[in-house]
Amino acid sequence: MAADKNKSTQDNAGDFSRAAGEARPGLVAEFWDFLKHNKKWWLLPILIAAAGIGILIALGGAGLAPLIYPVF
Protein backbone atom coordinates (compact mmCIF):
# COMPACT_ATOMS: atom_id res chain seq x y z
CA MET A 1 0.00 0.00 0.00
CA ALA A 2 2.78 2.44 0.91
CA ALA A 3 4.66 1.50 -2.24
CA ASP A 4 1.66 2.43 -4.39
CA LYS A 5 1.33 5.80 -2.68
CA ASN A 6 5.05 6.47 -3.07
CA LYS A 7 4.89 5.58 -6.78
CA SER A 8 1.92 7.91 -7.24
CA THR A 9 3.82 10.74 -5.57
CA GLN A 10 6.82 10.14 -7.84
CA ASP A 11 4.57 10.17 -10.91
CA ASN A 12 3.06 13.48 -9.82
CA ALA A 13 6.53 14.93 -9.21
CA GLY A 14 7.60 13.79 -12.69
CA ASP A 15 4.53 15.41 -14.24
CA PHE A 16 5.24 18.63 -12.38
CA SER A 17 8.88 18.66 -13.44
CA ARG A 18 7.93 17.97 -17.05
CA ALA A 19 5.33 20.76 -17.05
CA ALA A 20 7.82 23.18 -15.46
CA GLY A 21 10.36 22.45 -18.19
CA GLU A 22 7.98 23.11 -21.07
CA ALA A 23 7.84 26.46 -22.80
CA ARG A 24 4.98 28.66 -21.61
CA PRO A 25 2.42 29.74 -24.19
CA GLY A 26 1.92 33.42 -24.84
CA LEU A 27 -1.01 35.52 -23.72
CA VAL A 28 -2.91 35.15 -26.99
CA ALA A 29 -2.43 31.36 -27.06
CA GLU A 30 -3.58 31.04 -23.45
CA PHE A 31 -6.64 33.18 -24.13
CA TRP A 32 -7.46 31.16 -27.25
CA ASP A 33 -7.25 27.93 -25.23
CA PHE A 34 -9.51 29.51 -22.59
CA LEU A 35 -12.10 30.39 -25.25
CA LYS A 36 -11.99 26.90 -26.76
CA HIS A 37 -12.18 24.92 -23.54
CA ASN A 38 -14.70 27.09 -21.69
CA LYS A 39 -16.83 27.95 -24.74
CA LYS A 40 -16.83 31.69 -23.97
CA TRP A 41 -17.06 32.79 -27.61
CA TRP A 42 -19.18 35.82 -26.67
CA LEU A 43 -16.01 37.45 -25.25
CA LEU A 44 -14.30 37.57 -28.64
CA PRO A 45 -16.38 40.40 -30.26
CA ILE A 46 -16.11 42.48 -27.08
CA LEU A 47 -12.33 42.18 -27.05
CA ILE A 48 -12.02 42.89 -30.77
CA ALA A 49 -14.14 46.04 -30.39
CA ALA A 50 -12.14 47.16 -27.34
CA ALA A 51 -8.86 46.56 -29.20
CA GLY A 52 -10.14 48.53 -32.20
CA ILE A 53 -11.16 51.47 -30.03
CA GLY A 54 -7.80 51.33 -28.25
CA ILE A 55 -5.96 51.41 -31.57
CA LEU A 56 -8.02 54.39 -32.73
CA ILE A 57 -7.28 56.25 -29.49
CA ALA A 58 -3.56 55.50 -29.79
CA LEU A 59 -3.46 56.64 -33.40
CA GLY A 60 -5.60 59.69 -32.60
CA GLY A 61 -2.90 61.00 -30.28
CA ALA A 62 -0.19 60.39 -32.84
CA GLY A 63 0.64 62.25 -36.02
CA LEU A 64 -1.85 60.09 -37.92
CA ALA A 65 -4.86 61.91 -36.41
CA PRO A 66 -5.57 64.02 -39.52
CA LEU A 67 -5.75 60.85 -41.59
CA ILE A 68 -8.07 59.02 -39.17
CA TYR A 69 -10.68 61.73 -38.56
CA PRO A 70 -12.09 61.66 -42.14
CA VAL A 71 -12.98 57.98 -41.62
CA PHE A 72 -15.75 59.10 -39.24
PyMOL Python script that loads the backbone (N, CA, C, O; Angstrom):
from pymol import cmd

cmd.read_pdbstr("""\
ATOM      1  N   MET A   1       0.824  -1.191   0.000  1.00  0.00           N
ATOM      2  CA  MET A   1       0.000   0.000   0.000  1.00  0.00           C
ATOM      3  C   MET A   1       0.874   1.262   0.000  1.00  0.00           C
ATOM      4  O   MET A   1       0.618   2.201  -0.754  1.00  0.00           O
ATOM      5  N   ALA A   2       1.895   1.274   0.844  1.00  0.00           N
ATOM      6  CA  ALA A   2       2.782   2.439   0.913  1.00  0.00           C
ATOM      7  C   ALA A   2       3.586   2.582  -0.370  1.00  0.00           C
ATOM      8  O   ALA A   2       3.910   3.694  -0.786  1.00  0.00           O
ATOM      9  N   ALA A   3       3.908   1.456  -0.996  1.00  0.00           N
ATOM     10  CA  ALA A   3       4.664   1.502  -2.243  1.00  0.00           C
ATOM     11  C   ALA A   3       3.840   2.135  -3.353  1.00  0.00           C
ATOM     12  O   ALA A   3       4.369   2.881  -4.176  1.00  0.00           O
ATOM     13  N   ASP A   4       2.537   1.837  -3.378  1.00  0.00           N
ATOM     14  CA  ASP A   4       1.660   2.426  -4.392  1.00  0.00           C
ATOM     15  C   ASP A   4       1.548   3.935  -4.213  1.00  0.00           C
ATOM     16  O   ASP A   4       1.561   4.689  -5.186  1.00  0.00           O
ATOM     17  N   LYS A   5       1.438   4.369  -2.953  1.00  0.00           N
ATOM     18  CA  LYS A   5       1.325   5.804  -2.680  1.00  0.00           C
ATOM     19  C   LYS A   5       2.620   6.524  -3.046  1.00  0.00           C
ATOM     20  O   LYS A   5       2.589   7.629  -3.586  1.00  0.00           O
ATOM     21  N   ASN A   6       3.750   5.898  -2.753  1.00  0.00           N
ATOM     22  CA  ASN A   6       5.050   6.475  -3.072  1.00  0.00           C
ATOM     23  C   ASN A   6       5.233   6.583  -4.582  1.00  0.00           C
ATOM     24  O   ASN A   6       5.764   7.577  -5.076  1.00  0.00           O
ATOM     25  N   LYS A   7       4.793   5.559  -5.315  1.00  0.00           N
ATOM     26  CA  LYS A   7       4.892   5.582  -6.780  1.00  0.00           C
ATOM     27  C   LYS A   7       4.019   6.687  -7.359  1.00  0.00           C
ATOM     28  O   LYS A   7       4.415   7.374  -8.300  1.00  0.00           O
ATOM     29  N   SER A   8       2.817   6.854  -6.785  1.00  0.00           N
ATOM     30  CA  SER A   8       1.922   7.908  -7.245  1.00  0.00           C
ATOM     31  C   SER A   8       2.538   9.286  -7.013  1.00  0.00           C
ATOM     32  O   SER A   8       2.428  10.170  -7.863  1.00  0.00           O
ATOM     33  N   THR A   9       3.174   9.465  -5.884  1.00  0.00           N
ATOM     34  CA  THR A   9       3.818  10.737  -5.573  1.00  0.00           C
ATOM     35  C   THR A   9       4.966  11.007  -6.545  1.00  0.00           C
ATOM     36  O   THR A   9       5.154  12.141  -6.984  1.00  0.00           O
ATOM     37  N   GLN A  10       5.727   9.976  -6.879  1.00  0.00           N
ATOM     38  CA  GLN A  10       6.817  10.140  -7.835  1.00  0.00           C
ATOM     39  C   GLN A  10       6.287  10.480  -9.222  1.00  0.00           C
ATOM     40  O   GLN A  10       6.879  11.291  -9.934  1.00  0.00           O
ATOM     41  N   ASP A  11       5.161   9.855  -9.611  1.00  0.00           N
ATOM     42  CA  ASP A  11       4.569  10.174 -10.908  1.00  0.00           C
ATOM     43  C   ASP A  11       4.109  11.625 -10.957  1.00  0.00           C
ATOM     44  O   ASP A  11       4.298  12.309 -11.962  1.00  0.00           O
ATOM     45  N   ASN A  12       3.505  12.092  -9.868  1.00  0.00           N
ATOM     46  CA  ASN A  12       3.059  13.485  -9.819  1.00  0.00           C
ATOM     47  C   ASN A  12       4.243  14.437  -9.871  1.00  0.00           C
ATOM     48  O   ASN A  12       4.173  15.481 -10.520  1.00  0.00           O
ATOM     49  N   ALA A  13       5.335  14.084  -9.188  1.00  0.00           N
ATOM     50  CA  ALA A  13       6.527  14.932  -9.215  1.00  0.00           C
ATOM     51  C   ALA A  13       7.125  14.963 -10.616  1.00  0.00           C
ATOM     52  O   ALA A  13       7.606  16.005 -11.060  1.00  0.00           O
ATOM     53  N   GLY A  14       7.100  13.824 -11.318  1.00  0.00           N
ATOM     54  CA  GLY A  14       7.601  13.791 -12.693  1.00  0.00           C
ATOM     55  C   GLY A  14       6.747  14.630 -13.621  1.00  0.00           C
ATOM     56  O   GLY A  14       7.270  15.314 -14.501  1.00  0.00           O
ATOM     57  N   ASP A  15       5.415  14.583 -13.427  1.00  0.00           N
ATOM     58  CA  ASP A  15       4.528  15.408 -14.240  1.00  0.00           C
ATOM     59  C   ASP A  15       4.780  16.886 -13.995  1.00  0.00           C
ATOM     60  O   ASP A  15       4.791  17.690 -14.927  1.00  0.00           O
ATOM     61  N   PHE A  16       4.982  17.236 -12.726  1.00  0.00           N
ATOM     62  CA  PHE A  16       5.241  18.630 -12.381  1.00  0.00           C
ATOM     63  C   PHE A  16       6.548  19.108 -12.986  1.00  0.00           C
ATOM     64  O   PHE A  16       6.617  20.207 -13.537  1.00  0.00           O
ATOM     65  N   SER A  17       7.579  18.292 -12.887  1.00  0.00           N
ATOM     66  CA  SER A  17       8.883  18.655 -13.440  1.00  0.00           C
ATOM     67  C   SER A  17       8.810  18.795 -14.954  1.00  0.00           C
ATOM     68  O   SER A  17       9.413  19.704 -15.525  1.00  0.00           O
ATOM     69  N   ARG A  18       8.081  17.908 -15.601  1.00  0.00           N
ATOM     70  CA  ARG A  18       7.932  17.966 -17.055  1.00  0.00           C
ATOM     71  C   ARG A  18       7.179  19.240 -17.462  1.00  0.00           C
ATOM     72  O   ARG A  18       7.561  19.912 -18.421  1.00  0.00           O
ATOM     73  N   ALA A  19       6.115  19.564 -16.733  1.00  0.00           N
ATOM     74  CA  ALA A  19       5.335  20.759 -17.049  1.00  0.00           C
ATOM     75  C   ALA A  19       6.153  22.027 -16.799  1.00  0.00           C
ATOM     76  O   ALA A  19       6.028  23.005 -17.536  1.00  0.00           O
ATOM     77  N   ALA A  20       6.986  22.009 -15.764  1.00  0.00           N
ATOM     78  CA  ALA A  20       7.815  23.177 -15.459  1.00  0.00           C
ATOM     79  C   ALA A  20       8.881  23.395 -16.527  1.00  0.00           C
ATOM     80  O   ALA A  20       9.296  24.531 -16.760  1.00  0.00           O
ATOM     81  N   GLY A  21       9.327  22.330 -17.176  1.00  0.00           N
ATOM     82  CA  GLY A  21      10.360  22.454 -18.186  1.00  0.00           C
ATOM     83  C   GLY A  21       9.852  22.858 -19.550  1.00  0.00           C
ATOM     84  O   GLY A  21      10.638  23.258 -20.410  1.00  0.00           O
ATOM     85  N   GLU A  22       8.544  22.762 -19.766  1.00  0.00           N
ATOM     86  CA  GLU A  22       7.977  23.114 -21.070  1.00  0.00           C
ATOM     87  C   GLU A  22       7.946  24.625 -21.249  1.00  0.00           C
ATOM     88  O   GLU A  22       7.920  25.386 -20.282  1.00  0.00           O
ATOM     89  N   ALA A  23       7.950  25.034 -22.499  1.00  0.00           N
ATOM     90  CA  ALA A  23       7.842  26.465 -22.797  1.00  0.00           C
ATOM     91  C   ALA A  23       6.416  26.935 -22.507  1.00  0.00           C
ATOM     92  O   ALA A  23       5.449  26.230 -22.796  1.00  0.00           O
ATOM     93  N   ARG A  24       6.302  28.123 -21.937  1.00  0.00           N
ATOM     94  CA  ARG A  24       4.981  28.657 -21.607  1.00  0.00           C
ATOM     95  C   ARG A  24       4.365  29.303 -22.837  1.00  0.00           C
ATOM     96  O   ARG A  24       5.059  29.987 -23.589  1.00  0.00           O
ATOM     97  N   PRO A  25       3.070  29.097 -23.051  1.00  0.00           N
ATOM     98  CA  PRO A  25       2.418  29.744 -24.187  1.00  0.00           C
ATOM     99  C   PRO A  25       2.257  31.245 -23.920  1.00  0.00           C
ATOM    100  O   PRO A  25       2.274  31.692 -22.773  1.00  0.00           O
ATOM    101  N   GLY A  26       2.104  31.992 -24.983  1.00  0.00           N
ATOM    102  CA  GLY A  26       1.920  33.423 -24.839  1.00  0.00           C
ATOM    103  C   GLY A  26       0.518  33.775 -24.383  1.00  0.00           C
ATOM    104  O   GLY A  26      -0.323  32.895 -24.197  1.00  0.00           O
ATOM    105  N   LEU A  27       0.274  35.040 -24.207  1.00  0.00           N
ATOM    106  CA  LEU A  27      -1.014  35.519 -23.718  1.00  0.00           C
ATOM    107  C   LEU A  27      -2.131  35.196 -24.701  1.00  0.00           C
ATOM    108  O   LEU A  27      -3.210  34.764 -24.296  1.00  0.00           O
ATOM    109  N   VAL A  28      -1.881  35.400 -25.975  1.00  0.00           N
ATOM    110  CA  VAL A  28      -2.909  35.146 -26.988  1.00  0.00           C
ATOM    111  C   VAL A  28      -3.230  33.654 -27.059  1.00  0.00           C
ATOM    112  O   VAL A  28      -4.399  33.277 -27.154  1.00  0.00           O
ATOM    113  N   ALA A  29      -2.212  32.809 -27.014  1.00  0.00           N
ATOM    114  CA  ALA A  29      -2.433  31.361 -27.062  1.00  0.00           C
ATOM    115  C   ALA A  29      -3.193  30.884 -25.831  1.00  0.00           C
ATOM    116  O   ALA A  29      -4.077  30.035 -25.942  1.00  0.00           O
ATOM    117  N   GLU A  30      -2.861  31.416 -24.671  1.00  0.00           N
ATOM    118  CA  GLU A  30      -3.577  31.043 -23.450  1.00  0.00           C
ATOM    119  C   GLU A  30      -5.029  31.487 -23.528  1.00  0.00           C
ATOM    120  O   GLU A  30      -5.926  30.738 -23.142  1.00  0.00           O
ATOM    121  N   PHE A  31      -5.268  32.690 -24.021  1.00  0.00           N
ATOM    122  CA  PHE A  31      -6.638  33.181 -24.126  1.00  0.00           C
ATOM    123  C   PHE A  31      -7.428  32.368 -25.143  1.00  0.00           C
ATOM    124  O   PHE A  31      -8.609  32.094 -24.932  1.00  0.00           O
ATOM    125  N   TRP A  32      -6.791  31.979 -26.239  1.00  0.00           N
ATOM    126  CA  TRP A  32      -7.462  31.156 -27.246  1.00  0.00           C
ATOM    127  C   TRP A  32      -7.844  29.794 -26.659  1.00  0.00           C
ATOM    128  O   TRP A  32      -8.945  29.300 -26.902  1.00  0.00           O
ATOM    129  N   ASP A  33      -6.947  29.195 -25.894  1.00  0.00           N
ATOM    130  CA  ASP A  33      -7.254  27.930 -25.226  1.00  0.00           C
ATOM    131  C   ASP A  33      -8.407  28.103 -24.236  1.00  0.00           C
ATOM    132  O   ASP A  33      -9.273  27.234 -24.127  1.00  0.00           O
ATOM    133  N   PHE A  34      -8.414  29.224 -23.520  1.00  0.00           N
ATOM    134  CA  PHE A  34      -9.514  29.507 -22.595  1.00  0.00           C
ATOM    135  C   PHE A  34     -10.838  29.577 -23.331  1.00  0.00           C
ATOM    136  O   PHE A  34     -11.828  29.001 -22.879  1.00  0.00           O
ATOM    137  N   LEU A  35     -10.871  30.281 -24.471  1.00  0.00           N
ATOM    138  CA  LEU A  35     -12.103  30.391 -25.245  1.00  0.00           C
ATOM    139  C   LEU A  35     -12.565  29.029 -25.744  1.00  0.00           C
ATOM    140  O   LEU A  35     -13.756  28.718 -25.694  1.00  0.00           O
ATOM    141  N   LYS A  36     -11.627  28.213 -26.226  1.00  0.00           N
ATOM    142  CA  LYS A  36     -11.989  26.898 -26.762  1.00  0.00           C
ATOM    143  C   LYS A  36     -12.511  25.971 -25.677  1.00  0.00           C
ATOM    144  O   LYS A  36     -13.538  25.319 -25.864  1.00  0.00           O
ATOM    145  N   HIS A  37     -11.832  25.904 -24.566  1.00  0.00           N
ATOM    146  CA  HIS A  37     -12.179  24.924 -23.541  1.00  0.00           C
ATOM    147  C   HIS A  37     -13.392  25.333 -22.723  1.00  0.00           C
ATOM    148  O   HIS A  37     -14.153  24.470 -22.284  1.00  0.00           O
ATOM    149  N   ASN A  38     -13.591  26.626 -22.507  1.00  0.00           N
ATOM    150  CA  ASN A  38     -14.705  27.088 -21.686  1.00  0.00           C
ATOM    151  C   ASN A  38     -15.895  27.575 -22.503  1.00  0.00           C
ATOM    152  O   ASN A  38     -16.923  27.959 -21.944  1.00  0.00           O
ATOM    153  N   LYS A  39     -15.758  27.560 -23.821  1.00  0.00           N
ATOM    154  CA  LYS A  39     -16.833  27.954 -24.739  1.00  0.00           C
ATOM    155  C   LYS A  39     -17.377  29.350 -24.419  1.00  0.00           C
ATOM    156  O   LYS A  39     -18.588  29.553 -24.326  1.00  0.00           O
ATOM    157  N   LYS A  40     -16.470  30.294 -24.254  1.00  0.00           N
ATOM    158  CA  LYS A  40     -16.827  31.687 -23.971  1.00  0.00           C
ATOM    159  C   LYS A  40     -16.655  32.544 -25.221  1.00  0.00           C
ATOM    160  O   LYS A  40     -15.998  33.584 -25.178  1.00  0.00           O
ATOM    161  N   TRP A  41     -17.242  32.109 -26.330  1.00  0.00           N
ATOM    162  CA  TRP A  41     -17.056  32.787 -27.613  1.00  0.00           C
ATOM    163  C   TRP A  41     -17.646  34.194 -27.615  1.00  0.00           C
ATOM    164  O   TRP A  41     -17.261  35.014 -28.449  1.00  0.00           O
ATOM    165  N   TRP A  42     -18.571  34.494 -26.702  1.00  0.00           N
ATOM    166  CA  TRP A  42     -19.176  35.818 -26.669  1.00  0.00           C
ATOM    167  C   TRP A  42     -18.161  36.883 -26.240  1.00  0.00           C
ATOM    168  O   TRP A  42     -18.402  38.072 -26.450  1.00  0.00           O
ATOM    169  N   LEU A  43     -17.032  36.484 -25.645  1.00  0.00           N
ATOM    170  CA  LEU A  43     -16.007  37.452 -25.254  1.00  0.00           C
ATOM    171  C   LEU A  43     -15.220  37.987 -26.442  1.00  0.00           C
ATOM    172  O   LEU A  43     -14.692  39.098 -26.392  1.00  0.00           O
ATOM    173  N   LEU A  44     -15.141  37.203 -27.501  1.00  0.00           N
ATOM    174  CA  LEU A  44     -14.300  37.572 -28.642  1.00  0.00           C
ATOM    175  C   LEU A  44     -14.733  38.893 -29.299  1.00  0.00           C
ATOM    176  O   LEU A  44     -13.873  39.749 -29.504  1.00  0.00           O
ATOM    177  N   PRO A  45     -16.009  39.112 -29.642  1.00  0.00           N
ATOM    178  CA  PRO A  45     -16.379  40.400 -30.256  1.00  0.00           C
ATOM    179  C   PRO A  45     -16.152  41.593 -29.330  1.00  0.00           C
ATOM    180  O   PRO A  45     -15.812  42.682 -29.793  1.00  0.00           O
ATOM    181  N   ILE A  46     -16.338  41.393 -28.033  1.00  0.00           N
ATOM    182  CA  ILE A  46     -16.107  42.480 -27.081  1.00  0.00           C
ATOM    183  C   ILE A  46     -14.639  42.877 -27.085  1.00  0.00           C
ATOM    184  O   ILE A  46     -14.310  44.062 -27.107  1.00  0.00           O
ATOM    185  N   LEU A  47     -13.761  41.885 -27.063  1.00  0.00           N
ATOM    186  CA  LEU A  47     -12.327  42.182 -27.047  1.00  0.00           C
ATOM    187  C   LEU A  47     -11.843  42.772 -28.366  1.00  0.00           C
ATOM    188  O   LEU A  47     -10.964  43.634 -28.372  1.00  0.00           O
ATOM    189  N   ILE A  48     -12.399  42.322 -29.470  1.00  0.00           N
ATOM    190  CA  ILE A  48     -12.024  42.888 -30.770  1.00  0.00           C
ATOM    191  C   ILE A  48     -12.449  44.346 -30.848  1.00  0.00           C
ATOM    192  O   ILE A  48     -11.687  45.190 -31.320  1.00  0.00           O
ATOM    193  N   ALA A  49     -13.666  44.651 -30.386  1.00  0.00           N
ATOM    194  CA  ALA A  49     -14.139  46.040 -30.393  1.00  0.00           C
ATOM    195  C   ALA A  49     -13.290  46.907 -29.463  1.00  0.00           C
ATOM    196  O   ALA A  49     -12.939  48.033 -29.817  1.00  0.00           O
ATOM    197  N   ALA A  50     -12.958  46.390 -28.275  1.00  0.00           N
ATOM    198  CA  ALA A  50     -12.135  47.158 -27.338  1.00  0.00           C
ATOM    199  C   ALA A  50     -10.744  47.398 -27.911  1.00  0.00           C
ATOM    200  O   ALA A  50     -10.185  48.483 -27.748  1.00  0.00           O
ATOM    201  N   ALA A  51     -10.181  46.397 -28.579  1.00  0.00           N
ATOM    202  CA  ALA A  51      -8.863  46.562 -29.196  1.00  0.00           C
ATOM    203  C   ALA A  51      -8.923  47.586 -30.326  1.00  0.00           C
ATOM    204  O   ALA A  51      -8.012  48.400 -30.470  1.00  0.00           O
ATOM    205  N   GLY A  52      -9.977  47.552 -31.121  1.00  0.00           N
ATOM    206  CA  GLY A  52     -10.138  48.528 -32.205  1.00  0.00           C
ATOM    207  C   GLY A  52     -10.251  49.947 -31.682  1.00  0.00           C
ATOM    208  O   GLY A  52      -9.641  50.864 -32.232  1.00  0.00           O
ATOM    209  N   ILE A  53     -11.026  50.137 -30.623  1.00  0.00           N
ATOM    210  CA  ILE A  53     -11.159  51.469 -30.028  1.00  0.00           C
ATOM    211  C   ILE A  53      -9.820  51.917 -29.440  1.00  0.00           C
ATOM    212  O   ILE A  53      -9.444  53.083 -29.560  1.00  0.00           O
ATOM    213  N   GLY A  54      -9.106  50.990 -28.807  1.00  0.00           N
ATOM    214  CA  GLY A  54      -7.797  51.331 -28.250  1.00  0.00           C
ATOM    215  C   GLY A  54      -6.810  51.745 -29.326  1.00  0.00           C
ATOM    216  O   GLY A  54      -6.033  52.681 -29.139  1.00  0.00           O
ATOM    217  N   ILE A  55      -6.842  51.052 -30.444  1.00  0.00           N
ATOM    218  CA  ILE A  55      -5.956  51.407 -31.566  1.00  0.00           C
ATOM    219  C   ILE A  55      -6.308  52.783 -32.110  1.00  0.00           C
ATOM    220  O   ILE A  55      -5.416  53.580 -32.403  1.00  0.00           O
ATOM    221  N   LEU A  56      -7.610  53.071 -32.251  1.00  0.00           N
ATOM    222  CA  LEU A  56      -8.020  54.394 -32.735  1.00  0.00           C
ATOM    223  C   LEU A  56      -7.600  55.500 -31.764  1.00  0.00           C
ATOM    224  O   LEU A  56      -7.183  56.576 -32.194  1.00  0.00           O
ATOM    225  N   ILE A  57      -7.707  55.243 -30.472  1.00  0.00           N
ATOM    226  CA  ILE A  57      -7.281  56.250 -29.492  1.00  0.00           C
ATOM    227  C   ILE A  57      -5.772  56.471 -29.571  1.00  0.00           C
ATOM    228  O   ILE A  57      -5.302  57.607 -29.514  1.00  0.00           O
ATOM    229  N   ALA A  58      -5.018  55.379 -29.701  1.00  0.00           N
ATOM    230  CA  ALA A  58      -3.558  55.504 -29.790  1.00  0.00           C
ATOM    231  C   ALA A  58      -3.154  56.252 -31.050  1.00  0.00           C
ATOM    232  O   ALA A  58      -2.261  57.098 -31.012  1.00  0.00           O
ATOM    233  N   LEU A  59      -3.801  55.949 -32.154  1.00  0.00           N
ATOM    234  CA  LEU A  59      -3.460  56.641 -33.396  1.00  0.00           C
ATOM    235  C   LEU A  59      -3.981  58.074 -33.412  1.00  0.00           C
ATOM    236  O   LEU A  59      -3.421  58.937 -34.088  1.00  0.00           O
ATOM    237  N   GLY A  60      -5.058  58.323 -32.663  1.00  0.00           N
ATOM    238  CA  GLY A  60      -5.603  59.686 -32.598  1.00  0.00           C
ATOM    239  C   GLY A  60      -4.657  60.650 -31.910  1.00  0.00           C
ATOM    240  O   GLY A  60      -4.656  61.841 -32.221  1.00  0.00           O
ATOM    241  N   GLY A  61      -3.858  60.160 -30.985  1.00  0.00           N
ATOM    242  CA  GLY A  61      -2.900  61.004 -30.282  1.00  0.00           C
ATOM    243  C   GLY A  61      -1.597  61.143 -31.040  1.00  0.00           C
ATOM    244  O   GLY A  61      -0.750  61.961 -30.682  1.00  0.00           O
ATOM    245  N   ALA A  62      -1.435  60.362 -32.068  1.00  0.00           N
ATOM    246  CA  ALA A  62      -0.187  60.394 -32.838  1.00  0.00           C
ATOM    247  C   ALA A  62      -0.328  61.360 -34.015  1.00  0.00           C
ATOM    248  O   ALA A  62      -1.329  62.066 -34.135  1.00  0.00           O
ATOM    249  N   GLY A  63       0.659  61.383 -34.856  1.00  0.00           N
ATOM    250  CA  GLY A  63       0.640  62.254 -36.023  1.00  0.00           C
ATOM    251  C   GLY A  63      -0.317  61.782 -37.103  1.00  0.00           C
ATOM    252  O   GLY A  63      -0.520  62.479 -38.097  1.00  0.00           O
ATOM    253  N   LEU A  64      -0.906  60.614 -36.923  1.00  0.00           N
ATOM    254  CA  LEU A  64      -1.846  60.095 -37.919  1.00  0.00           C
ATOM    255  C   LEU A  64      -3.272  60.598 -37.716  1.00  0.00           C
ATOM    256  O   LEU A  64      -4.166  60.219 -38.473  1.00  0.00           O
ATOM    257  N   ALA A  65      -3.504  61.437 -36.719  1.00  0.00           N
ATOM    258  CA  ALA A  65      -4.855  61.911 -36.410  1.00  0.00           C
ATOM    259  C   ALA A  65      -5.536  62.572 -37.609  1.00  0.00           C
ATOM    260  O   ALA A  65      -6.712  62.291 -37.837  1.00  0.00           O
ATOM    261  N   PRO A  66      -4.881  63.425 -38.383  1.00  0.00           N
ATOM    262  CA  PRO A  66      -5.573  64.022 -39.521  1.00  0.00           C
ATOM    263  C   PRO A  66      -6.002  63.015 -40.577  1.00  0.00           C
ATOM    264  O   PRO A  66      -6.915  63.288 -41.356  1.00  0.00           O
ATOM    265  N   LEU A  67      -5.362  61.864 -40.613  1.00  0.00           N
ATOM    266  CA  LEU A  67      -5.747  60.846 -41.592  1.00  0.00           C
ATOM    267  C   LEU A  67      -6.874  59.955 -41.084  1.00  0.00           C
ATOM    268  O   LEU A  67      -7.582  59.335 -41.878  1.00  0.00           O
ATOM    269  N   ILE A  68      -7.044  59.889 -39.752  1.00  0.00           N
ATOM    270  CA  ILE A  68      -8.075  59.017 -39.168  1.00  0.00           C
ATOM    271  C   ILE A  68      -9.413  59.727 -39.076  1.00  0.00           C
ATOM    272  O   ILE A  68     -10.450  59.095 -39.278  1.00  0.00           O
ATOM    273  N   TYR A  69      -9.426  61.022 -38.779  1.00  0.00           N
ATOM    274  CA  TYR A  69     -10.679  61.732 -38.561  1.00  0.00           C
ATOM    275  C   TYR A  69     -11.616  61.703 -39.781  1.00  0.00           C
ATOM    276  O   TYR A  69     -12.828  61.644 -39.576  1.00  0.00           O
ATOM    277  N   PRO A  70     -11.146  61.741 -41.014  1.00  0.00           N
ATOM    278  CA  PRO A  70     -12.087  61.659 -42.140  1.00  0.00           C
ATOM    279  C   PRO A  70     -12.808  60.314 -42.242  1.00  0.00           C
ATOM    280  O   PRO A  70     -13.828  60.220 -42.924  1.00  0.00           O
ATOM    281  N   VAL A  71     -12.301  59.277 -41.582  1.00  0.00           N
ATOM    282  CA  VAL A  71     -12.977  57.979 -41.624  1.00  0.00           C
ATOM    283  C   VAL A  71     -14.350  58.085 -40.961  1.00  0.00           C
ATOM    284  O   VAL A  71     -15.285  57.391 -41.362  1.00  0.00           O
ATOM    285  N   PHE A  72     -14.479  58.940 -39.958  1.00  0.00           N
ATOM    286  CA  PHE A  72     -15.751  59.100 -39.245  1.00  0.00           C
ATOM    287  C   PHE A  72     -16.554  60.201 -39.874  1.00  0.00           C
ATOM    288  O   PHE A  72     -17.661  60.494 -39.420  1.00  0.00           O
TER     289      PHE A  72
END
""", "prot")
cmd.dss("prot")
cmd.show_as("cartoon", "prot")
cmd.util.cbc("prot")
cmd.orient("prot")
